[in-house]
């Protein structure tokens, strides 16, 4: 039996495990504290979020030369007066609705009978429901228990009826009545008072609180801390003000529409719709359920139900899909999944209040993650910015063997940028990530072959794309996705597309340009992209793999009609490899021009490579290489050296 050898863990692995366990314990402690201390944290959270809403009116009054204390107190009292007024309207409407509910019983019963008639009478489900109701009635019947006879040892005496007993409470005094009246109001009034006091002090001491937060977060980095606080304040202020205006307008439209339709207590349902719309995704559905149920109870027919449903189905998509994107834009910075997860989490912690506060609280966490490096996972998990950059997405799709999604992303990019720009800024950078994995032995030959084959399919999917700047379609793709890639100068002229008549004699064949991968299949993938760019500009080309440069294969290489050879390299190339590759090609094709394309970023020995390669041309981007090919194919260069000189100067 071979003994099992357990590899000891390194100190780095142990420290990483300790950090992970500590983070998990700290997270559980924070969650438990939020749950157990919800009676304190909920009013504080509400006060902080209300202060963001009321900060704008306070600043407006201060600009009108009102004292800060007076402006703060006035704005807060006015805001809570509106809240209490809405509460009284809700209470009045609810009392009126409760008094009218018995009137609707006959309407509901008649509609149930009509639905049963349409459904074909007593069905199996109805019979089962009736049986369960009869069974429940039998089980709920109280048993008649005879009184026990103390003389016979507890045996009931037949024929003796129980004596009814009625317990009468003493008449409560005035103090007890007052206590019973005030007791249910103590907790809400206390919570409201705490919120009012917190809001007032937060607005009055706003600058002092900001300075204290900066001190706690780290005064050694004032720039980052100030940026985080400003970002959070701006996002939350815009979020709440926009939501307040939009949801108020939504509630007014719903209330007015329900009043015109004839739904009782239309003001109540309008206020409820405005409040519930703060709840993402399901708030409007919940708000619509009550008026729909009331429409069934009020109208003997079905038209009131139809009009009520149409009102919600028209206004909600109009507000959510048209007005809201125009008003919000990308204000919240949350992904849709983050909204759902945060709503579930905060509702489990704090109940209905947590559901309303879920979005703004998560926005705070995302902003914190964007400015604090150790909390960057919060931005990755909940933020709306792409989790992977365009080059990383390209590389990941090549690894997965999925050219379709990569082509879809490329087509979005090509709505605003040229094909050469996409290859240089996205595809080649993705291949450079693959080269980094290859250098550290993280890629085997099977995965390299998969990447190369997927690039072939991907390039074929883009074969009908033209290489030019799009016209009349500005800023149609995600702004952050475009900003994530390196910008290309907009004043660069488009590379012309040549027809057969414009081609020089030696470039009129289908194999005029031979693109060869230098060392690996990744280099071959770069050669495939360069070959497609040549064909997109009217110059024939074909591709060969790195095996074509070996001594055994180079003399069997088909070179008929080749006027230019392009060597493609993704990784950092040694001067010796370049020199021997160029020397072999010189012996094979003495009359053809040779261009070396080194697509790697951060090449420190670029001058050494250029000097020792002894190639006619040198390019560091696919766009530059395509310009050289088109210039030579037009016959504008009398010799290779005349083209090489300006290119070398531009690259130096």
N, C-alpha and C positions, 0 to 999 in steps of 0.2 A: 504494500500500500504506500503510495507516494504522499508524503506529508504536505499539507497545504501551507504555503508560505503567505502570511499576511503582511502586506506592505505597510510599513509605518507611515502615518500621515505626517506631512511636512508642517512646520510651524505656521505657514501661511494658510493651509487648509484648516488647522485648528482655530486660528484667529478668525477666519471667515465664518466658521461654524458658530463660534462664540458670539460674533456680531449678529448673525442671523437669529440665534436663540434670544439674545437680548432685545433685538428689535421686535420679535414676536411677543415677548413678555410685556414690553413697553406698550405695544399696540393693545393687548388685552387689558392692561391697566387703564389706558385712556378710554377705551370703550366702556369698561365697567364704571369708571368715574362719570362719564357722560350720561350713562343710564341711571345710576343711583342719585346723581346730583341734578336731574332734569328739572326739579322744582326751582333751582337757582339758575341753571344754564339757559333754560328756555327764555325767561324774561330778559336776561342779559343779551342773548342772541337777537331777540326781537328789538331790543333797544338799539343795538349796534346797527342793525339793518335799517331801522326807521331813521336813524341819524344820517345815513347815506341819502335817504330820500329827502329829508328836510334840510340838508345842508345847502342845496341850491336856493330855496326861498330865503334862507337866512343870509346867504351872501348877497342876494338881490336887495334885501332890506338894508344891509350894511352899506351897499353902494349908494343907497339913497340917504346916507348919513344917519341911520338909526343906530342907537347904541346896541352893542352886541347882546347884552343881557336882555334888553327889552325885545329885540328882534327874536331871540331864541324863545323866550317865554311866550311871546305872541304867536309865533308859528306853531309851537308845540300845542298850546291851548286850542288854537284854531283847528289843527289836525285832529286832535282827540274829540273836539266838539263835533266834527264831521263824522268821526267813527261812532260816537254815541248816538248821533241823529240817525245814522243808518241802522244802528242796533234797535232803536225805538221803532223805526219803520218796519223792520223785520218782525219784531214782537207783535206789533199791531196787525200786520198782515197774517201772521200765524194764528192769532186769536180769531180773526174773522174767518180764516179758512177752516179752523177746527169747528166753528159753529155751523158752517155750511156743509160739512161732510155728510151728515145724515140725509140731506136732500138728494145726494147723488147715489144713494143705495139702490133705488129702483132702476135708475139708468144702467148701473153696472149689472144688475141681475138680468135685465132685458137683453143686454149685449151678450152676456154669457149664454143665455138661452138661444140667441140667434147664432152664435158661434157653434153651439152644439148641433143646431139644426143643419148648418152648412156642413159640419163634419160627419153627418150621417147618423145622428142619434147616439144611443148608448154604445160606446165602443168597449173593447176589452179593457183599455186603460181606465175608462170611467167606471166600469163595474168593479175593477180592482180598487180604485180610489173609494168608491162607496162602501165596499166591504171593510176597508181599513177604517173608514170613519165610524161605521157601526161598531166595529170591534173596540175602537177607542172610547166610544160612548159607554159600552158595557164595562170596560175596565175602569172608567172614571166614576161609575156609580158608587156612592158611599154605602157601605154595609150597615144594616140595622143591627146594632149590638144591644142585647138585652142586659139590664143591670144585674149585677151579681148578687146572689142571696147570701148574706153573711152566715145564716144559720145552717146552710147546706154546703158550706165549704167552697163558695164561689160559684155554685151552679146557678145559671140564669133562671129567673122565675118567669115562666111563660105567661103571656097575657098582660104583663106590666109594662106600660109605656114609660120611656125616659122623661125625666123632668127637664124642660129647657132652661138653660142658665144663661143669663145675659150679664156681661161685665160692663159696668159703666165707669168711665174715667171721671174724676172730679173736674169741675169747671176750672180751666186754667185761669190764672190771674193775668193782669195786664202786662206784667214783666215777662211772664213766660210766653205770651203771645208775641210780644216784641222780639224776644230772643229767637223764636221759631221763624219769624219773618226775616230777621237780619242774618241768621246763621248761613243760609245758602249763598248770600251775597258777599260774605266776608272774604272768601278766597279769591273770587274774580276781582273784587275791588282792590285787594292787597296787591295782586299781580299787576293790575293796571297802574296802581300808584308807583310800584317799583319801576315799571317801564317808563313812566313819565319822568321820574326823578333821574333815571339813568340817561334818558335821551337829553334832558336839559343839561346835565353835567358833561356829557360827551360833546355836545355842540359848543358849550361855553369853553371847555378845556381842550378843544380839538388840537391846537398846536402843541400844548404840553403833553398830551397823550401820544402824539406823533413822535415827539422827541424821546419820550420814555421807551416807546417801541423800538426806535432806532438804537437806543442805548442797549436794550435787551438783545436785539438781533445782532448787534455788532457794530459799534461805532468806528471800528478800524476800516470798514468798507462802506463809507457813507454813500458812495455812488450807487452800489448795488441795492443797498437797503432802501434808499430814497426811491429808486426806480421801482422796487417791488411795492412799496406803499402807494406810490402814485398810480401804478398800474392797477392795483386792487381797488383803490378808491374810484378811479375813473371807470373801471369796468362795472363795479357794483352800482355806482350812481347812474350810469347810462342804462344798465339793466333794469333797475327798479323804476326809474322814471319812464322808460319806454314801456315796460310792462304795465305800469299804473295807467298811463294814458291809453294804451291799446286795449287793455281789459275793461277800463271804464267805458270806452266807446263801444266795445263788444256788448257789455251789459246794457247800455242804453239802447242799442239796436234791438237786442233780444227782448227787453222789456217793452219797448214801443211796439214791436211786431206782435208780441203776445197780447198786448192790450187791444190792438186792432183786430186780432183774430177772435178775441173774446174770452181768453183764458182768465179765470179769477186770480186775484193777487198777482198781477203781472209785475208790479214793482218788486215783489219778493223774489220772483224767478229771475228778474234782471240783475238784482244784487247778487243772488246766488251764482248766476252765470259768470259775473265779473270776478267774484272771489274764487270760484272753483277753477277758473282758467289759469290761475297761478299754478295749479297742479299740472305738470306736463302730461301730454298725451291723453289721459283719461278724464281730465277735469271737465272738458266740454261734454263728454258722453254722460258723466254723472249729472251735470247740470241739465241736460236734455231729458233725462229719465223722468223727472218729477212733472214738468209740464205735459209730457206725453201721456203719463198716467192720468193726470187731471183732465186732459182732453177726452180720454175715453170715458171718464166718469161724468163729465158735464154734458157733452153733446149726445143726443139720442142717435145721431147718425155717425158717420166716419169722416166727414170732411174736416172737422176741426183737428182731428188727429193728423190727417194728411197735410194740412197747412202748417201745423206746428213742426212736423218732421221736416217739411220743405224749408221752413225758416232756418232751422239749425243746419241742415245739409247744404244750404247755400251760403249762409253767413260765415260759418266756421271755416270751410275751405278757402273762402275769399280772404278772410282775415289771416288765416294761418299760412296760406301759400302765396299770397300776393302782397298784402300790407306788411305782414310781419317780417319777411326777408328784406323789404325795402327799409323798414324802420330799424330793425336790429342789425342787419348785416351779419358780422361775425362777432357780435358783442360778447356773448357768453364765453366763447372759447371752449365749449364742452362738446364731446362726441355724443351721439344719440344713446349709445350703450351706457355711457357714464351717467346720463340723466336718469335712465331706468334704474341702474344700480344704486345711485345716490338716493333716489326716491324710496327704494326698498329699505335701504340701510337706515336712513333718518326716520322713516315711519316706524320701523321696529324699535328705534331708540326712544323717540319722543311723541309718537302717535300722530294725530292729524296735523298738529303744528309742525312736526318734523317733515311731513309731506310738503307743506307750503315752503318751508325754509331749505329744502333739499338742494335746489338749484343754486341759490346764492352762496350757501355754505361750501358747496363743491367748487364753485368759481374761486373762492378764497384759497382752497387747497391747491387748485391748478396754478393760480398765480404764484403761490408760494413755491410750488415745484419748479416753475420757470426761472426763479431767481435764486433759489437755494440749491446748491449742487447735490447735497445729500438727499434732498427730497425730489429730485428730478423724476423719480419713478411715478410720482403723482401726475405730472404733466404727461408722461408717456401713457399712463393707464386711462386718464380721464380727459385729457386735452383733445382738441379737434385737429391739431397739427398732425401731419403724416408721421406715423411711427418710424417709417423707413424713408430715407432720402431716395430720389429717383435712381441714382446709380445702385444703391443697395437693393431696391425693388427689381431692377434689371438683373442683377447678379443672382438674386434669390429665385427669380423665375427661370433663369437659365439652369440653375442647379436642379430645379424641380422639373425641368423638361416641359415647360408650359410657355410656348411662344405666343399663344393667343392673347393672354393678359398683357404680356410685354408689348405686343403690337397695339393693343388698345391704349395703353399709356402713351406709347410713342405717337399715335394719331392725335391724342389730346395736345401733346407738346407741339406737334407739327402744325397745329392751327395758328401758332404764333411764331414759331421759329423754323429755321431751315433744316433739311435732313442732315446736312453736314454738321450743323450746330448740335443736333441731337446725338449724332455719333460721337462727337468730340466731348460733349459735356455730360452725357449720360452713359452711353454704351461703353465707350473706352474706359471711363472711370469705373464702371462695373467690372470690366475685364481686369482692371488694375487691382481691384479687390480680390479677384480670383487669383491673380499672380502673387499677391501677398500670402494667400493661403497656400499656394503651391510652394513658395519659398520656405515656408515653415512646415512643409510636408503634411499639410492637412487635406490635400487633394490627391486622390489616386488616379490612375489612368482611366478607369471606367468613368469617373465623374468628369474628367477632362474631355473624354469623347462625347459625353452627354451634352456638355456645354457647347462644344463645337457643332454638334448636330443640331442642337436647338437654335444656335445662331444662324445656321443655314436656313432653317424653316422660318425664323424670324425675319431675316433679310428678304426671303422670298415673299412673305406677307406684305412687305413694304416696297416691293418691286415696282408698283405703279405710282409711288410717291415722287413728286418732282423736288429737286433741290433748289429752293428759292425762298425768299422772304414772303410769307403770306400777305395778301393785300386785302384791306377792308374788313379785317376780322381781329381787331385789337382787343387784348385782355379778355379772351374768351375762356381761358383755363384758370385753374386755381392759382391765385396770386402767390401764395406761399410755396406751392410746388414749383412755380417758375423761378421765384427768388432763391430757391434752394440750390439751383444750378448756377454755374459761373456765367456771368453775362457776357455776351458777345457784342462787339461794337456794332451799332445799328447802321453806321455809315459805310460799312463794307459792301461793295457792289456784289450783286449776284454773279455767280460763275455762269458764263453763257453755255447754252445747250447747242452743240454743233450738229449740223446735218452733214450728209455725205460729201456735198460739194465743198464744204468749208474745211474738211480734213486734209492734212498733208498726205502725200502719196503713201508713205510708210505706215500711216495710222489708219488706213481704210480697211484693214482686215478685222475679222472677228476676234483675233487673238493679239491685237496690237500691243496691249499692256498685259504683262504676266506678273501677277501678284503672288508672292511666295511667303509663307510663314517662316520666320527665322529659326526658331528652336522648338517651340511647343505648339500644341493645338490651340492655345490661347493666341499665339502669334498668327496662326492660320485664321482664327476668327476675325482678327483685325484686318487681315488681307481680304477676307470675304466682304467686309464692309467697304473697304477701299475699291474693290472691284465693282461693287454695285454703284458707288458714286461715279466711277468712270463711265459705266453704261448709262447712268442717268443723264450724263452730259454728252452722250452720243459717241463715246469712244469704246470700242470693243475691248473686252478683257476676259481673262480666266484666272483661276486660282489653283495653286499647287500647295501641298503640305510641306512641312519641314523636311520630310524624308527625301524630297527631291534634291536637297543640297548635299547629300552624302556623296562621297567619292564614287560609290558603286552605282548610284542612280543618276547623277548629273549628266553623264554623257549619253544616257538614254532618254533624256528629257526632250519632249517635243517643243521645238523653238521656231517652228515655221511661222512666218509673219509677225514675229515679236520685234517691236521697235523700242520698247521700254520695259525694264524689269524693276519691280518695286519690292523691296525686302521689308517685311513688317515685323516689328518687335514691340511687345507689350512690356516686358520686364527690362531691368537694367542689364545691358549687354556688355560683355567684355570686349575690349578692342580686338583681341586675337580672333574671336569668333567672327566678328564682322570682316576682318581683313581676309581670312581664309575663304569666307563665303563669297565676297566680292571677287577674289582672285579666281576662284573656280568658275564663276559666271563669266568673267572676262575671257577665260580660255574657251568657254563654250560659245559665247556670243560676242566676238570682238567688236562688232559694229553697233551693237545695241547700247543704249544709255542705261545706266544703273542708278536707281534712287533708293536711299535708305530712309525708312520711316521709323522713328523712335517715338512711340506714343506714351512713354512713361513720364509721370510727373516727378519733379525734383531730381532730375538727372544731373549730378554734380560734375561728371566727366564728359559733358557734351562736346566740348572743344576737342578733347582727346579722341573721342569717337569719330568726330568729323575729320580729324587730321589723319588718323590711322586707317580709316575705312577705305580711303582712296576711291570713293564713289563719285559719280558725276553730280549727284543732287542729294540734298538732305532736307527732310521735313520733320516737323515735330507735332503736326496735327493733320487730321484727314482733310480738312478744308484746304490747308496749305498744299498738301499733296495733290488734291484735285485741281487746284489752280495751276500747278506745275504741269500736270498731265494735259490739261486743256490748252495751255500756252504752247506746249510742244506739238500737240495735235493740230493746232492752227497753223503751224509752220512759222510762228513768230520768232522763234529762236534759231539763229543760224547754226548753232552748235550747242552741245551740252554745256560747255563752259559758260556760254553767254547767258544761259538760264540759271546755271548754278550760282553765279556770282551774286546777283541780287538776293537770292534765297538765303545764301549763307550770311549775307550782311543783315538781313531781316531777322534771322534767328539768333544772331550773336548777341 
